[in-house]
Amino acid sequence: MWAWRGLAGLSILGVLGGAVHVLRSNAVAAARVRGAVRRPLTWLVGVPALLAVLVLGGPYVYLQSITANNPKALTFADLGPSPATGGAAAGNAVAVAGPTEATTTTTAPSAAGTAAAAKGATRASTLAHTTPIAGILTGAWAVGHNTQARYGVDDTVMGQTSRVVGATPDVTGAMHITDLTVTAVKVVVNMQTVTCHCQHDSKYRQMLEVDKYPTSQFDLTQPIVLPQIPPDGQVISVPVTGNFTIHGVTRAVSFSLQALRQAGRIAVNGTIPVKFEDYDIQNPNNAFGSVSNCDIEFLVAFDKTG
């Protein structure tokens, strides 16, 4: 994309340079241009048309230059393949063993056998629901590989708007789960490494004052209670409430995220809307342009550590 734009720019410069050369070396052409400049029609039609091209084309070229490399929205597919962990495999094995035991026990025909079957079924149910929890979910989790965080913002110039996205893989944090309850989550993003891969990275870093406030952070404030262990590979929607900190300001936020348990990992994907005025971020609104509709998008994968 950038190679084609560079070639187009060189072509435009070549045409302009050729035109100047012709005007300087060809007296007839120069005389015709001077005659055209003196005509009223040139000033009534030509000049306004040229201004319109500059007013509309300039912002378009600017917006294209800062959005050429924008990625698509994050999905769980961006995590890539991850090998299953031994703990997850063991947990799944126990989950299968529980119902099997219940089936074997309930075949006894006597009253004592029936009582034993009921007891066995209860024990099997307990094994099926508690052992996988302890083996799969309960414990400490840490942010793992292929995690990403992004900011997105609408950049408007002279009435034309385009979406600008800055991203970083520099994300750290941890999560703790007890049984079916997520009790604690902390995720920290290094804002100094976020880049939109365009010439206006400095503009957005200045807005967020990343030298003064180098990180953004989310902390869970209300435990998340899951109704059951989600099946491996199934995406579920989870309501979340916590504190979000950016630009040195902390606000309570509530939003829904998508969660996935797969191959021994837990991954979450969601978006936190950010209003500049809520976080004391100076919006460079002026007669020529503004930024708006900011949000923080994240794809966080957790690996079990204990």
C-alpha positions in Angstrom: 0.0 0.0 0.0 2.7 2.5 1.0 4.8 1.6 -2.1 1.8 2.4 -4.4 1.3 5.7 -2.6 4.9 6.6 -2.9 4.8 5.8 -6.6 1.7 8.0 -7.0 3.5 10.9 -5.1 6.5 10.6 -7.4 4.2 10.6 -10.4 2.5 13.8 -9.3 5.9 15.5 -8.6 7.1 14.3 -12.1 4.0 15.8 -13.8 4.4 19.1 -11.9 8.1 19.2 -12.7 7.5 18.5 -16.3 4.8 21.3 -16.5 7.2 23.8 -15.0 10.0 22.8 -17.4 7.6 23.2 -20.4 6.5 26.6 -19.3 10.1 27.8 -18.8 11.4 26.3 -22.1 8.4 26.8 -24.4 7.5 30.4 -25.1 4.3 29.5 -26.9 3.0 27.4 -24.0 4.0 30.1 -21.5 2.1 32.7 -23.5 -1.1 30.5 -23.6 -0.9 30.0 -19.8 -0.6 33.8 -19.2 -3.6 34.4 -21.5 -5.6 31.8 -19.6 -4.8 33.4 -16.3 -6.1 36.8 -17.5 -9.5 35.3 -18.5 -12.3 36.0 -16.1 -13.6 32.4 -16.6 -10.4 31.1 -15.0 -11.0 33.0 -11.8 -14.7 32.3 -11.7 -14.5 28.5 -12.4 -10.9 27.3 -12.4 -9.7 28.8 -9.1 -12.8 27.7 -7.1 -12.5 24.2 -8.6 -8.8 24.0 -7.6 -9.6 25.2 -4.0 -12.4 22.5 -3.8 -9.9 19.8 -4.8 -7.4 21.0 -2.2 -10.0 21.3 0.6 -11.5 17.9 -0.1 -8.5 16.1 -1.4 -6.1 17.3 1.3 -8.0 15.8 4.3 -8.6 12.6 2.3 -4.9 12.1 1.7 -4.2 12.9 5.4 -6.8 10.4 6.7 -5.6 7.8 4.3 -2.1 8.3 5.5 -3.0 7.6 9.2 -5.4 4.7 8.6 -3.7 2.6 5.9 -2.5 -0.1 8.3 -5.6 -0.3 10.5 -6.2 -3.9 11.6 -9.5 -5.6 11.8 -11.4 -6.1 15.1 -9.8 -8.5 17.4 -11.2 -12.1 17.6 -10.3 -15.2 19.5 -8.7 -16.5 16.2 -5.9 -13.9 16.8 -4.7 -15.9 19.8 -3.4 -18.6 17.4 -3.0 -22.3 18.4 -2.1 -23.2 21.9 -1.3 -26.7 23.2 -3.5 -28.2 25.8 -2.1 -28.3 29.3 -1.9 -31.4 31.4 -4.2 -29.9 34.0 -7.0 -29.3 31.6 -6.7 -32.8 30.1 -6.8 -34.3 33.6 -9.8 -32.2 34.6 -11.7 -33.3 31.5 -10.8 -36.9 32.3 -12.2 -36.7 35.8 -15.4 -35.0 34.5 -16.0 -38.0 32.3 -15.2 -40.5 35.0 -17.9 -39.2 37.3 -21.0 -39.9 35.2 -19.5 -43.3 34.2 -19.4 -44.3 37.9 -23.0 -43.3 38.3 -24.1 -45.5 35.4 -22.3 -48.5 36.8 -23.8 -48.2 40.3 -27.4 -47.7 39.3 -27.7 -51.1 37.8 -28.1 -52.9 41.2 -31.7 -54.2 41.5 -32.1 -54.5 45.3 -33.3 -51.8 47.7 -29.8 -51.7 49.2 -28.5 -51.5 45.7 -30.9 -48.6 44.9 -29.6 -46.7 48.0 -26.1 -47.4 47.0 -26.9 -46.2 43.5 -28.3 -43.0 44.8 -25.2 -42.5 46.9 -23.0 -43.3 44.0 -24.8 -40.9 41.8 -24.5 -38.1 44.4 -20.7 -38.8 44.7 -20.4 -38.9 40.9 -22.2 -35.6 40.6 -19.9 -34.1 43.2 -16.8 -35.4 41.4 -18.1 -34.2 38.1 -18.7 -30.6 39.4 -16.0 -30.0 42.0 -13.0 -31.9 40.7 -12.9 -30.2 37.2 -13.4 -26.9 38.9 -10.4 -27.5 41.1 -8.4 -28.9 38.3 -9.4 -26.5 35.5 -10.5 -23.1 37.0 -9.5 -22.7 40.6 -6.1 -21.1 41.1 -3.9 -18.3 39.8 -3.8 -17.2 36.2 -1.4 -14.9 34.4 -1.6 -12.9 31.2 -0.1 -15.0 28.4 1.2 -14.8 24.9 -0.7 -13.2 21.9 -2.5 -10.9 24.3 -3.2 -7.5 22.7 -4.7 -4.1 23.7 -5.7 -1.3 21.4 -7.2 2.2 21.4 -9.5 3.3 18.6 -10.5 6.9 17.8 -12.4 8.7 15.1 -10.2 11.4 13.5 -12.2 14.1 11.7 -10.5 16.5 9.4 -12.5 19.1 7.4 -15.7 17.0 7.7 -14.1 13.7 6.7 -13.8 11.0 9.4 -11.6 7.9 9.5 -10.9 5.4 12.3 -7.4 5.3 13.7 -6.2 2.3 15.7 -3.1 2.0 17.9 -2.1 -1.4 19.3 0.4 -3.1 21.6 1.2 -6.6 22.8 2.8 -5.2 26.0 0.1 -6.3 28.4 0.6 -7.8 31.9 -1.7 -8.9 34.7 -3.2 -11.7 36.7 -6.5 -13.4 37.6 -7.7 -15.6 40.5 -10.5 -18.0 40.4 -12.1 -19.9 43.3 -14.5 -22.7 42.3 -16.9 -21.0 39.9 -16.1 -17.4 41.0 -13.6 -15.0 39.4 -12.5 -13.2 42.5 -9.8 -10.9 41.2 -8.5 -9.5 37.9 -5.8 -7.0 37.2 -4.7 -6.1 33.6 -2.0 -3.4 32.9 -1.2 -2.0 29.4 2.0 -0.1 28.7 0.7 2.9 26.8 4.2 4.0 25.8 4.4 1.1 23.4 1.0 1.7 21.7 1.4 2.7 18.1 -0.9 3.3 15.1 2.1 2.9 12.7 1.4 6.3 11.2 3.0 9.7 11.2 0.7 10.9 13.9 1.7 8.6 16.7 3.2 11.6 18.6 -0.2 13.4 18.4 -2.1 10.6 20.2 0.8 10.0 22.7 0.7 13.7 23.5 -3.1 13.6 24.0 -2.7 10.7 26.5 0.5 12.1 28.0 2.1 8.7 28.1 5.4 10.1 29.5 3.5 11.2 32.6 0.9 8.4 32.7 2.7 5.4 31.1 0.1 2.7 31.8 -3.6 2.1 31.8 -5.2 -0.5 34.1 -8.3 -2.5 34.8 -9.2 -3.9 38.2 -12.2 -6.1 38.9 -14.3 -4.8 41.7 -17.3 -7.2 41.7 -16.7 -11.0 41.6 -17.9 -12.8 38.5 -19.9 -15.9 39.3 -20.2 -18.4 36.5 -23.3 -20.6 36.5 -21.2 -23.6 35.3 -17.9 -24.5 33.7 -18.3 -23.4 30.1 -17.6 -26.3 27.6 -14.2 -26.2 26.0 -14.3 -24.0 22.9 -17.7 -22.4 23.7 -17.8 -18.6 23.8 -19.9 -17.1 26.5 -20.9 -13.5 27.4 -19.9 -12.3 30.8 -21.0 -9.0 32.6 -18.1 -7.2 34.2 -17.8 -4.3 36.7 -14.5 -2.8 37.7 -12.2 0.3 37.8 -10.5 1.5 34.7 -7.6 3.9 34.9 -6.1 5.9 32.0 -4.4 9.3 31.9 -4.1 9.1 35.7 -7.9 9.1 36.2 -9.8 6.1 37.6 -13.5 5.5 36.8 -16.0 2.7 37.6 -17.0 0.9 34.4 -19.5 -1.9 33.6 -19.5 -3.7 30.3 -19.9 -7.2 28.7 -17.1 -9.3 27.4 -16.8 -12.5 25.5 -15.0 -15.4 27.2 -13.5 -18.6 25.9 -12.0 -21.6 27.7 -9.9 -23.6 25.2 -6.7 -25.8 25.3 -6.1 -25.0 29.0 -6.4 -21.2 28.5 -9.0 -18.7 29.4 -9.3 -15.8 26.9 -11.5 -12.7 27.1 -12.4 -10.2 24.4 -14.2 -6.8 24.9 -14.2 -3.1 24.6 -14.3 -0.3 27.1 -15.7 3.1 25.9 -13.7 6.1 26.9 -15.0 9.7 27.1 -12.2 12.2 27.0 -13.8 14.5 29.5 -14.2 11.7 32.0 -10.5 11.1 32.1 -9.3 14.7 31.7 -7.9 14.0 28.2 -7.6 17.2 26.2 -9.4 16.9 22.9 -7.7 18.9 20.2 -11.0 20.2 18.7 -10.5 23.2 16.4 -11.9 24.6 13.1 -10.0 22.0 11.1 -10.6 18.8 12.9 -11.3 16.8 16.1 -11.1 13.3 17.6 -14.0 11.4 19.1 -15.6 8.0 20.0 -12.5 6.6 21.7 -12.5 3.1 23.1 -10.1 0.5 24.5 -10.3 -2.9 22.8 -8.6 -5.9 24.4 -7.9 -9.6 23.7 -6.4 -11.1 26.8 -5.3 -14.7 27.2 -4.7 -16.2 30.7 -2.5 -19.2 31.4 -2.7 -21.1 34.7 0.2 -20.6 37.0 -0.9 -22.2 40.3 
